[in-house]
Amino acid sequence: MIESFNISDDYLTFDELYRLNVTSHEILIWSSSIDLAEQYEYYLSQPTQSNLSNEKFFNCTQPWFGSQCQYSLEINEGVLVPKSFETALTDDIFDGTCYILLECDRGGPSICLDWREICNGRIDCLNDGIDEIECFSLEINKCNENEYRCHNGLCIPKLFLEMDSYEAQCLDRSDYLVNFFCPRFYFNFNLFECQEFICRPDEGKFSCGDGQCVEDFGQCKTNRHLLLAQSVSVQGNLSYECWISMVCLTKIMDKIENMSCNEFIQSSKIIEQLKSCKFPLQFPIIPVLYGHVRFLYHPKGIDNINVTLPLKPDYICYDEQLCDFLTPTFRHENLTCRSGDQMNLTMNAALTTWKSIIDSIKPYFDGCITQHYQIIDSYHSSLYHCKDSSKYISKYRILDGTSDCFLKDDEQALSELSCSLNQTFQFQCPNEKQCRSPLFPKSICSSPMQINYDDIPFYEICDRIKDSPVVLIGGRNHSDETDCEDWQCNNINTRCDGFRNCKR
């Protein structure tokens, strides 16, 4: 082994290193420069033809380093390592890099645009959604036969998949489905292993700035989620009293201007300050989700508000043109909204945090389009048209474990369509006709879901939303949405539910 070889204090040539079976990786960890390691790797690829055989390598011993071991630093290792851990584990808010080539308006100055948030399928910049402009071209992108199509639409050579590598080659890691943990220590051997990727399809979509991805308003190890909360909670044109009370009552933050919200709530002043607000009140003053979803508050009995729970919005407002499958039931000024009752907010006792409210309404808007389509060929061979919606998605998103369409029809049994993709690593379970995306774990075939069909309420049958998994019965796929064309579209369960069930 190389570790047992006594390398000279002078130098070794590339030819001598080659005969000793030294690798470029070992050259790098022996305090050599990256340039020299790259030169040696190039030499290894053609040792008999290269003119680098006499290139010199100096093996430096600590604390010396440099091309000829001419530099040194006095390092007290007993002090340096503990301080590194202390720095890495700090609770300070993450001060990350910003993508400066786009002038992005996030609503507040606290948070900037991370490069991973460009073309991530959601609007982060409020100035015309410039972070998602021209991104639909990725949906219709086609790869060559010798290329693998990553889930985000980019292509990599299939040769990369054959390499004995423990790293993903796709930017979204959709070609390498092994979960790995990225500890937050600055002296990691390969820090880029975590930081050079965007969020995976099966992860949360909020980037923490270091490779970690969480759900919206979820907790980042870097604390970047606090910057998001600060940015969303800007005061704007609200009075100070109204703004402070809304920040604390909605539980969007625990502390505002170095004041604990718990102390403020217990002081019994918060309800009186809330009465200073002019209702109906939009808060936050900017969208809370997808660049267009907003909260509108118009509480009926302010004196009876339970201050221990987050204040729920009375209306959820959105861009009607982006979500044409939803029917607004309330309009305020230029906002189109649906009531909290229709979004399952009023009677939901599980909503105990700001994040839980966000999680509760997200499924209603996951099927919205990101931006207005310019000109789109509805017969484009690489696109799938979501049912009862203007949304188009790539056919490679079919049966990938993520519902992109509001009716979840992209995750239903589309056997013929899904198997026509000829996607690398696509597979079929023995009892199924459809072909599943490689994003599914193959263990899903051996672990059938146990469903108690008695638990499915009657009103959820034929409501256009599949609540039970597809089951193969008599050679045919069945679910709670099978043969629903025989049901009347206008019935007691569908009238005035805010959804168009009958075709015009």
N, C-alpha and C positions, 0 to 999 in steps of 0.2 A: 504494500500500500504506500501511497505517496507520503502519508504522514510520517512514516518511519525512515524516509530517505533524508539524509543530511545534505541539504542543498547548500552550495557554496555561498559564502558571504559576498563574493564578487558578483558574478553574473552567469547566466546560462543562455545559450542561443536558442532560438526557436527550434532548430534541428535537434538539439540535445533534449529539450523539453518534449518534443514529439516522440523521441526514442524512449523516454521515460513514461510515456502514456499520460502525460499531464494534460488536463482538459482546460478549456478557456474559463470554465466556471471556477476552477481552482486558482487560476491566474488572478481572477477578479477578487477572490476572498483573501488573497495574499497581499492586500494593500496596493494592488496595481491599479492603474487607471482604466477606465472603460475603453478608451481609445486603443490601448495596448491589447486588452483582452479581445477586442473586435479584430484587430490585426492578426492576432494569433489564431482566432477562429477561422479567418479567411485563409491563413496559411495551412491549417489542418484540412481544409476542403480540397487542397491541391498541393501537397507537400513537395512533390517532385517537380512541379512546374513553377512554383513561386520563387521570387527573388528575395523572399523574406527570411530565408533559412539562417542568415547570420544576424538577424535582428536580436538585440540584447534584452534580456529580462533580468532585473535586479530584484532578488527576493529580500524585501525589507523586514527587519525585526523591529518590534515596537520599542520606542515611539517614533521610529523613522519611517518616512514615506516619501513618495515622489518617483520620477522616472529613474533616478539614480540614488534613491534613498537620501536625498540631500536636505529634507525638511523634517522637523520634529515638533511635537507639542507636548508640553508637560501636562499629564493627565493624572489626576488622583482618582483612580477607578472606584475607590470606596465611597467617594462623594458623588461622582458623576451618575452612577446607576440609580441610586435612590432618588436623585432629583429628576431623572428621566421618568421614573414611575410617577413621581408626584406631579410632573407636568402633564403626563398623559392622562391622568385620572382626575384632572381638575373639573369642577362643575361650571366653569365659566362658559358663557355662550360662545358657540363656535364662530370664529372669524374666518370664514372661508373665502375662496376666490369668487369673483363675479365675471360673468360673460359680458364683456363690454362692447362687443360688436353690434349688439342690439340695444337700443334705448328702451328698456322695459319699465313700464309703470306698474309696480306691484301694489299700488294704493297707499303705501306708507314707506318711509325711508329705512325701516328696520331691516328689510330683507331684499336681496337682489336676485337676479336670475342666475341659476346654476346651469352649467352647460348641459347637464343631464335632463333638464326640463324642456329642452328644445325638441319639438316633434315627439312629445310623449303622449299625445292623444288627449290633452286637456289644456285649456287656456290658462296661462299663468300671468300673462301681461295684459293689463286692462286697456292698453292703447291699441285697439283693433286686433288683439290676439296675434301680435307679430311673431310670437314664438311658435305659432302653428301654421303660418302662411306657407303654402306650397308643399305641405307635409303629406297631402293626400297622394302625391306621386309615389310614396312608399307603398301605399295600399295596392296600387296597380302594377308595381314593379315585378318584372319576371326575371328569373335567373336562368342562366344557361344550363345545359344538361350536366356539365362538369362542375356545377356550383350548387351549394346548399343554401336554401332560402331561410334566413333567420326569421324569427317571429315578427320582428319590426320591419321586415321588407328588404333589408340589406342582404347582400350575397357574399359568401365566402367560398373559396375553392373546396370541393369535396375532399381534396387531398389532405386538408387540415384535419378532417374527421378521422383519417386513418393514422394520424400521428399519435405516438405514445406520449400524450401530453395530459397533464393534470390541470390545465387551464382552459377556460372557455375561449373560443375564437370569435364568436358573435358578440357584438357590443352589448346585447341584452342577455347574454349567457344562455340563450335558448338551445344551444347545442351541447351544453354541459349541465346536467340537471342534478348535480351533487351539491347539496347545501354545505357551505363552509362558513365558519365563523371568522369575522374579521376583528381581532382584538385591537383596541385603540392604543397601541404603543408605538411611539415614533421610531423605535429602532427595530421594527419588523424587518426580516430579511427581504421580503418582497412586498413593500407597501402598495405598489401599483396593482397587485393582485386583487385588491379590494376597490381601489379608487378609480380604475380606468373603465368601469362598466356603468351602464344605466340600469334602471330597475328591471328585474325579470318580469315576465308576463304574469306569474303567479304570486308576485309580491305586491306590497302596497306601492302607491304611485308617488308618494312624496319623498323627494330625495333629501337625505340628511347631509349631503355634501361630502361624504367620505366613502361612498359605496353602499351604505346602509339605506334601505328603503322601508318606509312605514306607511300605514294608512293615514289619511288626512287628520292632522292634529294628534297623531300618535307620538310617542316619545322617542326622540333620537338620542343616541349616546353623545352626540355633539351638541345637543340642546338647540339645534336649528329650528325645532318646532316652536320654541319660545319666540324666535324672531318672526315666525309666521303669525303667531297669536298677537304679537305687538303690532305687526303691520296691518292686520285685519281690524284691530281695535283702535284705529286712529280716531281722534275726536271730531275732526271735520267741522261742520257747522252746528254741532250740538252744543248746548250749554254745558258748562263744566259739571254742574250738579247732575244733569241728566246723563251725561257721558259716564261719570264715575259709577252711578247707580246701575246703569245697564251693563257695564263691564263686569261688575261684581255679581249682579243677579243672574246673568247668563252663565257665569262660571267659566267664561272664556279664558280668564287669567286669575291666578290666586293673589296677585299683588299688582298694584297700579301706583306709579309714582312713589315707590318705597313705602306704600301703605298696604297693610294686609287687608284683604277683602273680608276675612272672618271678623276682624276687629271692627271694620266699618259696618258690617251687617249687625253685629251684636250691639252696636251703639244706638240702634233703633232710629237712626236718622235716614236710613236708606229709602224707606217707603215715602217719606215726605219729599225727599229729593226726586224720587221717581215721578211724583205728581207734577213736577216742573216740566216734564217732557211733553211735547206736543204730539198727540196721537192722531191718526195712525203713525207709527214711528218705524222707519227703516233702520235696523241695527243688526250688524255693523253697517256703516254707510257705504261699504263696497261689497261686492259679491263674496259669499263664503265658500262657493264651490263651483268648479268648472268655468269660472269667469262670467257666469250669468245668473246663478241661483242666489236669491236674496231672501232675507228674513224680514217680515213685517209684523210689528207688535201692535195690538189694540186690546189690551186686557180689559175684561168686563168689571172685575172687582179688585181694584188695586189693594185695598186694605186687607183682603183675604189671601194675598199671595204667600205661598210657602217659601220662605227665604232659604230653607235648607236644601231645596232642589233647584236645578237650573230653570230659569224662566223660559218656557217653551214659546216659540213663535206662533202667532195666531194664523198667519198665512205664509205660504212658501211661494215666492214669486220667481219667474223664470222667463227666458226668451221663447216665446210661443213658436217662432219660426224654426228654432233648433229642436224643439220637442213637439212636433206636430201630432203625435199620438196622444198627447194629454189635452184635455178640454179644460180651459180656465173657468173657474166658478166665481171669481171675484176680480175686479179691476180697480186699481187705485192710481190715479194720474196716468203715467205711462207704463205701469207695471201690470202684468198678467199673472194671476195667482190662483192657488188652490188652498182651501182651508186646512188647518192642522188636523181636523177630524178626518178629512179625506186622505191624509198622509200618515194616518195611524199614530199621531203624536199625542192627542188629548188623553186617551185612556191607557197609554203605554207606561206602566209603572217602572219599567226597566231603564227609563231615561233619567239617569242620575248625574250625568256629566255632560259638558258641552260636546265632547267627542261622540258620546252615545246618540245625541240628537243628529249630528252629522251622519253617523253610520246608519241611522234609521231612514233618512230621506235619500241617501245616495242611490239605492236600487231604482228609484223612480226616474233618475236622470242619467243612469249609465247608458241608456239607449239613445240619448240625444246625440245629434251630430255635433262635431266640434266647431265647424264654421259652415257658412252657407256655400253650397257647391256652386261653382261657376258654370261650367259646361261639362256634363258627364254622360258618357255613353252607357245607358242602362243595360246594354247587351254586352258589355265588356266581359270577356271570357274569364277574367280573374276576379270578378266581383260577385258578391252575393247580396241580394236585395232583401233587407229585413221586412217581415210581414207587417202590413198596416203602418208603414213608416217610410219616410223618405231617406232613411239611412242605408248606405252601402258599406260593406266591409269586404276585406279580402277573403277569398274562399279558404285561405290557409288559416283563418281564424275559426273555421267550423270545427266543432267538437274538440276544442282546445282547453276545455275546463273553465273558460271565462265567458260569461254571458255578455255579448256586445249589443244584442238586440233587446228591445224592451220586453217582447213576448218570449224571449229566451229560445226562439226557434232556431238560432244558430247552434244550440247545444242539444237539439233533439235528433232523432234518428234519421239523419240524412245520408243513408247508406250509399246510394249510387253516387251522389255528389262528393262525399267525403273520400271515397275510395278511388275517385278519378284523379286525385291530385298527385298520386305517385310520389308522395313525400318521403324522404329518407327517414328511417326509423319509425314510420307509421306502422301501426299494428292493429290486429283484430283479436278480440276475445273469442274464445271457442263458441260461445252461445249468442254472438252478435253478428249482425250483417254490416254494421258501419265500421269505418276505419278511424281509429282514434289518433289524435295528435301525439307526437313523442313527448309533449309536455305532461301527459298523463303518466303516472307510474304504472308499470305493467302489473303490479300487485293488485290493481283494481279488478283484474280478471278473476283472481282467486278469492276475492273478498266481496261477495255480493252484498248489496245494501239490504238491511232488514227493514222493511216498511210495513207498518201497521195501517192498512188501508181504511180501517175503521176510524182512524184519527183525521182523515181528510174530510173537512166540512162539506156538506152538500153544495153550498154556494160556490165552492172553489172548483167544482166540476164544470168543465166547459166554460171557464172564465177567460180563456185564451192564454193563461199562464200555467205552464206545466209544473205541478207541485210534486209529482211522483216520478221516479226514474222509469225509463222505458223497459218493459218486460216482454220477452218473446213468448207468445202464446199461439200455438198452432201455426207456427211459421210466420206469424205477423207480430209487429211491434205494437204494444198497447200501453197507454198511460191514461191519466184522468182527462186528457184532451182528445181521446180517440173518438171518431164518428160524431164529432160535435156539429158537423154540418147539418145533421138531422134535428138539432135543437132550434127552437125559435130564438132569434137574436134579440127580440124584444120581449122580455119577461120580467117577473117581479124582482129578480136578482140583478138585472142589468139596467133597469130604468134609473136614470139620474145618478149613475155611478161615476160620471165624469169621463167615461170611455166610449168611443164609437164602436158599437158592436154590430150594427147593421150597415151594410154597404149602401151607399147612396146611389 
